[in-house]
């Protein structure tokens, strides 16, 4: 029994197939970018700073000026259908609304 469990896990790791439950709260955005991009910038049509949050739609932990270079790590969609991008921020991570991020 132990051997078959180890063999199944090894095959799953080799082929990258592990069944994970789908989240009902957040799911990847339809236009998902790769897991990491370091050529992203904060965009906007005015000079209002972009709020950085502790989690998607969470408390505000800082802000970034339009034109600031950022590194994007992940995407998710909250329960309201808003897309969020996880970014490097200070010595950790923060979340910003994806509509204000341009990568490429």
C-alpha positions in Angstrom: 0.0 0.0 0.0 2.8 2.4 0.9 4.6 1.7 -2.3 1.6 2.3 -4.5 1.0 5.7 -2.7 4.6 6.7 -3.2 4.4 5.6 -6.9 1.2 7.5 -7.5 2.7 10.7 -6.0 5.9 10.3 -8.0 4.0 9.9 -11.2 1.8 12.9 -10.3 4.9 15.0 -9.7 6.5 13.8 -13.0 3.5 14.5 -15.1 2.3 17.6 -13.1 -1.1 16.1 -12.5 -2.4 16.5 -9.0 -6.1 17.0 -8.5 -6.7 20.0 -6.4 -10.2 21.2 -5.3 -11.5 24.4 -7.1 -11.9 27.4 -4.9 -15.3 28.9 -4.7 -14.0 32.3 -3.5 -11.2 33.0 -6.0 -10.2 31.6 -9.4 -7.5 32.5 -11.9 -8.4 35.3 -14.3 -9.4 34.3 -17.8 -6.6 36.4 -19.4 -4.0 35.0 -17.0 -0.3 36.0 -17.4 2.5 33.7 -16.5 3.2 33.2 -12.8 6.1 35.7 -12.8 6.7 38.8 -14.9 9.2 41.4 -14.0 8.4 43.8 -16.9 5.2 45.3 -15.5 4.2 48.9 -14.8 1.5 50.7 -12.9 -0.8 52.4 -15.4 -3.6 54.9 -15.2 -5.0 58.0 -16.9 -4.3 60.4 -14.0 -1.7 60.8 -11.3 -3.7 59.1 -8.5 -1.5 56.6 -6.8 -2.6 52.9 -7.0 -3.5 51.4 -3.7 -1.6 48.2 -2.7 -3.6 45.9 -0.5 -2.7 43.0 1.9 -5.0 40.6 0.0 -7.5 41.0 -2.9 -9.8 43.8 -1.7 -8.1 43.7 1.7 -6.7 46.5 3.9 -4.6 49.1 2.2 -0.8 48.7 3.0 0.6 51.4 0.7 0.5 52.9 -2.8 2.4 53.2 -6.0 2.7 56.1 -8.5 1.6 55.7 -12.1 4.6 54.5 -14.1 6.2 52.5 -11.2 7.9 49.3 -12.4 6.6 46.2 -10.6 7.0 42.5 -10.5 3.8 40.4 -10.9 3.6 36.9 -9.3 0.0 35.7 -9.5 -3.5 36.5 -10.6 -6.9 35.8 -8.9 -10.5 36.9 -9.2 -12.4 37.8 -6.1 -16.0 36.9 -5.3 -17.2 40.2 -6.9 -15.5 39.3 -10.2 -12.6 41.8 -9.8 -9.2 40.6 -11.1 -6.2 41.1 -8.7 -2.5 40.9 -9.3 0.0 39.8 -6.6 3.1 42.0 -6.7 6.4 42.3 -5.0 5.9 45.1 -2.4 8.4 46.4 0.1 9.9 43.2 1.7 6.9 41.0 0.8 3.9 40.9 -1.4 0.8 43.0 -2.0 -2.2 42.9 -4.3 -3.4 45.5 -6.8 -6.3 45.7 -9.2 -5.2 44.1 -12.4 -6.9 46.7 -14.6 -4.1 49.1 -13.5 -1.2 46.8 -14.3 0.4 46.5 -17.8 2.9 43.8 -18.5 4.8 43.1 -21.7 
